[in-house]
Amino acid sequence: MASRPAVSVVLPAFNEEESVARVVTACRRALAQARIPHEIIVVNDGSVDKTADRARKAGARVVSHGLNIGYGASLKAGFRAARGQVLAMLDADGTYPERELVKLIRALENCDMAVGARTLSGAAIPWERRPAKWLLTRWAEYLSERPIPDLNSGLRAFRREPYERFQGLMPNRFSFTTTLTLALECHGYVVTYHPVEYLPRTGTSKIRPITDTVNFFSLVLRTVMYFKPLKIFLPLSGMMILSGTALGVLKLIQEHGISDATTLLIVAGLQTAALGLMADLVVKRHR
């Protein structure tokens, strides 16, 4: 029986015949030179080109879907097939430097997940995606109370245990990486970020800028609600109570009485705070 690999690297791929063989070969070379026992798994997500054949010829194990079911679904399928105790992921489009995988894997001696952060100058992130990426990151940092240099990098390595703990939360689309980052950050795991280059991709991007950005924002909100509900409920409660109080003071000055709207706002604010406290107790009880 073949020896069990220490690291399983999963590459989701949808119509990446132009780049997948080069990426697989570079991954194998970098890990072999570092003497890290490994396996490379390419998840062929319903490609209609030669992605699967070229990945297989380059030395990868290929898992194929009959239909295109999504980036996150491909990663989950790859991790189910993985045999290593360390899991890693990398895009098949050639945008990430494969040699950085070795640094991320070695960094796991001192953390639970190491992320290749696309923060070096000259990173080839399309300009039209930069404003949304900046806003999304600030939103996530506020809710998680952690600095997050790169929320949804597709280059990372992590231990199997935290992934398996939260795999039920992982979505099937591009928001997989965002969810994984927030799940570990909000739950007290140690996540480190290492600056890496981000190169121009080979082929056409599969990201839908407007739809996927809206989905990312709502996902961050839902994920933090799952782990830190008070970050949502208490500010909302405070705004209601302050608005009700301000309206009540105004009505007292103008009409020497308190309106029904004042009472409703304050009561709604108190109820929202109570809901937040109950949600927080539920979350802490199940940790």
N, C-alpha and C positions, 0 to 999 in steps of 0.2 A: 504494500500500500504506500502511495506517495506521502511524503512528510507533509504535515499541516503547515500552510503558509502563516507567517507572522502577520502579514498585512494583506488585505484585500482591497484593491483599487477598482472602483466602479466608474465606468464612463458611459453616461447616457448618450445615445446617438440617434439622430433622426436625419437621414439623408446627408451624411457626413463622409461620403466616399472620397472626397478630395483630401481630407486631412486625417482620418481616423488611423490609418496604418502608420503614418509618421508619428502621431501622438503615442500610440501603443508602443512602437519601437523605442521612442525616447524614454518612456516610462520604464520599460524593462531594462534599458541600458543604465539609467540612473540608479535604480534600485539594486541591480546586480553589482554595479561598481561599489555601492555602499554595503554590499553583502547582507542585504535584508531579504529574507525568504518572503516571497510574494506570489500573488496571482493577479492577473489583470482580467476583469470582466467587462465586456462591452455589452450593453443592453441595446439591442437593435429595436427601436421603438416604431415598428411599422414602416421602416424605410422602403422606398420603391427603387432605390439605386443599389450599388454594390457595397454598401456599408458593411454588411455582415461578412461577405466573402473577404474583403480586404482586412477587416479586423482579425478574422480567423487566421489568415495567412501570415499576419504580423505576429501571431503567437498569443492572441487573447482567447479566453473562453467566451463564447457568445451565447447570450440569452435573447431570444427573439419574441416580439409581440406581433400578432397578426395585424393589429391595427395600431395607429398612433394614439396612445392613451395618456401621454403627458410626461414631462420632465420628472416630476416628483414620483409618479408611478413607476417610472423606469429605475430611478434610484432605489426605491423600495424593493423592486424585483431583484435588482443586483445585490442588495444587502441580504436578502433572504437566501440567495444562492452562495453568498460569501462564506468562507471557512475560517478566515482570520479573526483574531481577537481585536486587532486594530483595523478600523474601516477608514478608507480614504475615498475621495471623489475628485473628479477632474473632468472638465468639459472636453469633448472630442473635436472641437473646432479649432484647436491650436492657439487659443487666446491666452492660456496660462503657461508659464515656463515649467516644464515637467521636472526639471532638476530641483525645484523648490519643494517637491514632495518629501525628499529626504530630510530637509530641515524641519518640516512640519511633523513628520513621524518621530524624529528624535526629540522634538519639543514636548512630546507627550509624557516624557519622564517627569515633567513638572506641571502638567496641566491635563485637563480632560478633553479639550478640543483646541487644535491649533488651526487658525484660519489665515489663508493668504490674502492679505488686505491690499486692494488695488489703490494704494495711496502714493506710489512713486510718481514723480513728475513725468509727464509724457504718456500716462496711461491712456490707452485708446478707447475710452468710454465715449460713445457718441454724445455730442453736445446737447442734443434734444432730450437726452435722458438724465443729464446732470442735475437740473433744478429739482426734478421729482425725487431723484436719489438723495439729494441733500435734505429735502424736507422730510422724506421718509426716515432717514437716519436720525434727524433731530427729534422726530416724533417718537421713535423707538427708544432713544436715549432718555427722554423725559419719562416715559412710562416704565422703563426697566431700571432707571437710576444707575445706569452703567455707561461708560464711554464705549461706543461701538464704531470703530474706524471703517468697517465694511460689513454691512448687515447681511448682504446676500451674495457673497463671493462663492463661486462654484469650485474653488480649490480649498480643500480642508482635509484634516485627518482627525479622528476622534476615537475614543474607546467604545467598544461595543455596548457596554452596560448602560451608559446614559442614553444612547440611541434607542436601545430596546425598551427602555423605560418610557419613552415618549413617542414611540413609533406610531401608536394609534392616533396621535394628533397630526401626523404629517400629511399634508395635502398632496394631490396628484399633479399639481401644476408647478409653475416656476417659483411659487411662494414656499416651496419645501425648505430652501436654505434659510429664508427669513424665520420660519417657524422653528427650525432647529436651533438657530442662534438665540432667539428669545427664550425658548424652553430652557436651555442650559444657563443663560445669563440670569433669568428670573428665578431659577431654582438653586442658585448658589454654587454651581459648578465653576471650575476655573477655566476661562477661555482666554487664550492669548492670540495676538494678531501680529503677523510678520509681514512687513511691506514686500510686495512683489510687483513685477512688471505686469502690464495687461496689454497684450498685443492685438493688432487688427485680426479679426476672425477670418477664416477661410469659408467662403460660401455666404449664405443669407441668414440673418438673424431670425429666430423663431419667436422673439418677444414681441408682444403687441403693446406698444408704449402706453396708450391711454387706458385700455382695459386692465392690463396687468398692474399698472400703477395704482388704480382705484382698488383693485383686489388686494394689493400689498398693504395699503393703508387700513383697510377693513380687517385684514388678517392680523396686523400688529395690535389693533384694538381688541380683537377677540382673544388673541393669545395672552395678552397681559391681563385681560379680564379673568382668564382661567387661573393665572398665577398671583396677580396683585390687584384684585378688584377695587381696593380702596383708592388706588391711583385714578380710577374713573369716577367712582361714586362720591367720594368726598369733595372734589372740586365742583362737581355738578350740584351736590347738596349745598355747598357754600354759596354758589351763585344764586340758587333759588332763595335761600334764606336772606342773603344780602339784598337781593332785588325786592323781596317782600318787605323787608325792614325799611328800605329806602322809599318804597311806594307808600308804606304806612306813615312814615314821617311826613311825606309830601301831602298826603290826604289830611293828616291832623292839622297841618299848617293852613291848608286851603279850605277844608270843609269841616274841621273840628270833629272828625270821625275816622273810623277805619273801614276800608272797603272789603268786600268779599274776596277780591283778587289778592289783597294783602294776606288774608288768612290762608287762602288756598296755596299761595307760594310758600309761605313759611311751613305749613303742614306738609306739603309735598317735599320740601327740602329735608325736613326731619325724617320723613318716611324713606327718602332716598338714602340718607345716612344710615338708617337702621338696616336697610337692605344690603348696603355695602358692608356693614359690620357682620351681618349674618353670612354673606358670601365669603368674607375673609375667614370666618371661623370654619366654614366648610372646607375651604382650601387648606388651611393649616391642619385640620383634622386628618386629611387624607395624604399628608406629606409623609 
